[in-house]
């Protein structure tokens, strides 16, 4: 019998349809979709063996080897996982790389084992990825954003979270955007980021929302880049500047980079190792901006940070971190931001404290 297929890609992404990705784990790690779960037909080593066999002996022999490798208990274990997922997510679908043999086999085995007609996605991962790339290109030209600027520590990300009509770039990139912005868990792949961005814009436009707030960012956030088509929009759109008192900015950075970040590292790695990893990351971040700081400022900043880390570790005194934060803002971030803002001054439409900026955005139909 002919098993069902689905080719309404927009429906899949707008509705966060649960997806089974039957590609090998190495393929999944290079790029996937937010609602996808990797339940592979073949593990990495099995796929590697089949690939070699295909080159040396042709498709028929490769398929035979695949069936030999994924048989018995291994086959039943994979069927059980697919069946469990299908039963828990009856509106879902599955895919492989091109919507070909691997997804057909998985689909057939699910049906034979459970009677469930679980649809496979026409064209597979490759077609879904192409759809999102094309949509990203188109969506970037349809939005009319306002860009949120402000000095380091102004609380732009927290402010952004008060707005429904927004795109949280730092959330999507899993990075705070500065040299010190690395999280405890690694950033998503560049492909995952592009897919997520495209889906986010697709949902806004489907809801007829073109007025959006995006944070002012450099072309790279951490080790990942903003797609050029979106970066072009960011650098040419109107700018609003959040103005926050210096002490509040120090408090914001202290909370985010000391209290919250340390808690994140320790939740993942444990109290001791978490502290070691977190503090090492701070020191590495200083090393990474050494050239821009210059020798004397680098030495002074690093000494302040090392002293704060030592006091924190031995006396549980976090307050010493405020000294290096203050120095970093005054000696590095504030002069750099003033220089950068001078080049964007013709785009600045409004500047003010958070409440005033909220009112201004409401007048611009961004809430």
Secondary structure, DSSP 8 states (H G I E B T S, - for coil): ----EE--HHHHHHTT--EEE-S-HHHHHH---TTEEE--SS-HHHHHHHHHHHHHH-HHHHHHHHHHHS-HHHHHHHHHHHHHHHHH-TT-EEE-SSSSHHHHHHHHHHHHHH-----EETTHHHHHHHHHHHHHHHHHTT---EEEEE-TTS-HHHHHTT-SSEE-HHHHHTB-SSTT-B-SS----HHHHHHHHHHHHHHHHHTT----EEE---SEETTEE--HHHHHHHTTS-EEEE---HHHHHHHHIIIIIIIHHHHHHHHH-HHHHHHHHHHHHHHHHHHTHHHH-HHHHHHHHHHHHHHHHHHHHH---TTHHHHHHHHIIIIIHHHHHHHHHTTGGGEEEEE-HHHHHHHHHHTT--
